[in-house]
């Protein structure tokens, strides 16, 4: 006697995709912290600097600006690390397009760091 398999309900599908998303989040964060030195450095800076937000009396808008600027910097760093990993996985030999992609990722990191510094400068010095 064969057993009929019913398709997943929407609730089961959402539960399993949410569970897989959490698992991939933990795996990706761990990999980034262990294998990417620049991400580990940025995370230590973030933890130190974010304590300033807690200890100093910022308004809600200032806190939001600083947290969003910091999150943007970390997101861009993660995306750049992912792009570099994919480029290295495809081929280790030098290719002009691979070099351009890696240069664009580095430029994105630089822009996010400039924005992060500007946001902190605005809140700490000017405001």
Number of C-alpha atoms within 10 A of each C-alpha: 3 4 5 6 6 6 8 10 9 9 9 11 12 12 12 13 12 12 12 12 12 12 11 12 12 12 11 14 12 12 11 18 15 11 11 14 11 13 18 14 11 16 15 12 12 17 10 11 14 15 10 12 16 10 8 10 10 16 11 8 10 18 17 13 17 22 17 14 21 24 15 17 22 19 14 19 24 18 14 21 20 15 16 18 11 12 18 13 9 9 10 9 8 9 10 7 10 19 13 11 15 16 14 13 20 17 13 17 21 15 14 21 19 14 16 21 14 14 18 19 12 14 16 12 7 7 9
